[in-house]
Amino acid sequence: LNQSIATMAAAEGCALADVFALTERIRAVTPFRVNGTTFIKSGHPENPPHYLFAKDGFHPATLAQAHFANAIVTAINAKWSQAIPAISNRGMLEDVLGLDPDQPLRDWLVANGVASGGFFDDADGDGLANGMEFALGSNPAGSDAPDRFVTTGLRAGVPSLILRYPGTSTRDGYLIAGAEESSTLPGAWSAVPPSRTASLPGGEFEAWRPITGTSGFLRLAARPAP
């Protein structure tokens, strides 16, 4: 049936949003999370925001409908060269569902002895913001900043600027974290490509940037996913 609809849409020159494939993905992924927030794949009599299905347990509830809306927008944009903005994940959580998109961080802070604080606060004064502590899995309530340094050396036979850092985590999609580089300060930062990163013994990593005649900078970054 779905293939017949797709064939008919193509013949009529219509845009097609494959919400069936999206429904199958929602059904198959367990647990289903959006930016680290976990959703329940069943219905509930009062239709609370953490449930993916309406109270009948069959029809999609608000979060799934927001994903359907994005699929429709994507199809329209591709078919007619439009630029209609999609709903961001944080927008789904905060604006559509009325949830706190930073709840995963807040829960982790409370579990580690920090009663309140935001992503960029430094609860223990060790030079690492709460969000970076979350990415590193370090203690936000005690000054235990891990060793981190930038040095120089040869990588692939080329003099390079080298950043060594502990492993980072996306925390189930809540974070964007990892080594970034820029050619200027201030400037635009981008992820160091995998070809210039390596894992080290003890769970550490390296990222490097060849030293050329122009300036170059490396940093370890963590930010909430959009």
N, C-alpha and C positions, 0 to 999 in steps of 0.2 A: 504493500500500500504506500509506504513512504517513497519507494523508488518510483512508483507511478506518479505521485505528486511532484517529485523532483523533475521527472521527464516532462510533465505537463507545464510546470513553471518555466522550464528552459524553452519549450516550444512557444510559449506565450510571451517570452521576454521579461518574465517577472523575476524579482529578487527572491531568493529562497533562504530562509533562516532554518537551519537544521536543528530544531529544538529537540527532536527525538534523540539525536546523538548526544546532545547536552544532558538530556534526562538520563540516558544510559550511563554517562560519566558520573553524574551525581549518585546514581544508584550503585555504581561499582566501587567508588572511592570510599574507603572506610579507614579512619574517621574522616568525615568531610569537614574541612576547615576553610575559613576565609581569614587571611592575615593572622593566623594563630588562634582565632576564635573557633571553637568546635560547635558544630550543629548536629541536631538529633534527627535521624532519618525515619521519623514517624509522625503521626498526628497527635494533637492534644485538644481536649474539649474547649479550651480557652484561646487557642491559636497564639501561644506566646512566641516571641521573635526567634528563639533558639531552635524552633522546629522547622524542618524543611517541607512538611506537608500540612495541609489544612486539617481541621478536626476530623474529616472523614477518612484521613489516612491515605487518600488517593490523589486529590488535586494538589498541585504545588502551592506552597505558602509563599510569603512575601519575598524571601531571599531567592528562592528558585525563580520566581517571576522576574526579579531584577536581573538575573542572569539571562533569562529569556529575552528581556528587553534589550540587553546588550547584544545578543545574537542577532536580533532584528535590525538594530542600528548598524551593526557591522555589515550585514547583507545589503542594506540600503546604501551605505557609504561605498561599498565595492561596486555595486551595480551602476550607480548614478554619479560616482566621483564626488560624493558629498563629504563633509567633515563634521557630521553631527557627533558631539562628544558622548562617549559611553559613561556609565556610572562607575566611578572608581570603587575598589573594594572598601576603602575607608568610607566613601560616601554611602555605600550599601549599609555598612554597620552603623554609622553615626546618623546620617540624614534620613535613611529609609526605615531602619529598624529601631532607632533610638538607643543603640547600644554604645558602650564606650569602646572605641577601637583599640585603646591602649590597655584594656583589661588584662591581657596576658602579662604585660609588664607589671601592672599593679599587683596582680595575684602573686607573681614571683617575688616582688619586693617584700610583701607582707609575709610570705613564707620564709623569707630570709631575714626577718627582724627589722624591716624598714616600714614604718606605719604609713608614710605618705611620701610623695615626691614624683616628679615627672621625668621624662626621658633624659633631659639635659642637666638635671640636678646631680650633684655629687654628694651623696648622703654621708660617705665616710671620709671625704676630703683627701682621697688618695690620688687625685688627678684623673680618674676615670669616671666619666658620667655614668649614670644608672643604665642608660641604654647600651653603652659599651660593656659594662659589667654583665649585662644580660647576654650579650653576644659571646663574651668570653667564658661565661659560667663562673666568674669569680665572685667573691663575697662582697655584696654592696654595703654591708654593715661593718666591715672591718678593713683597715688599710692593708691591702694585700696586692697592690698593683703588680702584675707579672712583669718580668724583665722584658723590655722591648727596646730596640735600638736600631739605628740606621748606621751602616758602615759602607765601606767601599771594597771592591775586590774584583776578581775576574769571573765572569759568567760566560760560558761558551767562548772563552778566549778573548772576551771584550771587557775592558774596564767598565764597571757598572756601580751604580748606587744600589745598595741592598737593604731591604727592610725585612727583619726577622720578627715574627710575631706568633703568639699562641693561636691555636685553631679557633675559628669562630663558628657560630651557629645561626641559622635563620630563624630558629625558634618556631618551627612549623609554619614558616611563611610570614611571620610577623615582622622580621627584620630583613633589610638588605645590608649585608656586612661583608667586608673583605678589603684587600689592598687596592688602593686607587693611586693614580698618578696625574700630574699636571705639569705643563711646561712653564707656567707663570704663577705668581702669587700677587694679588688674588687672581684666580683663573678658573677655567672649567676643569672639573675632575672627571676621570673615566676609570673604569675597572682595568686593572692590569691584566692583560690577556693570559690565558692558561699557559701559553708557550713561554711565559716569563715568570712562572711560579713553580714552586716545588715543595713537596712535603719533606719534613726532616724527622729524625728520631725524636721520640718524646712528645709527639703530637704538635710540634711546631711547624711553621711554614716560612717560606721565603718568597719575596717578590723582588724583582730587580728591574732597573732601567739603565740602558747603556748611557755612559757619560759621553756627551758630544760637546760641540762648541756652544750649544745653547743651554739655558738653565733647565733643571728638571727637579721634580719633587715627588716624594712618596708619602703616603699616609695610610693608617688603618682607620677605616670608617665604619660606622653603624648608624642606620637611620630606620625609622618605621617605614614599612612598605606602603606605597601609595594606595 
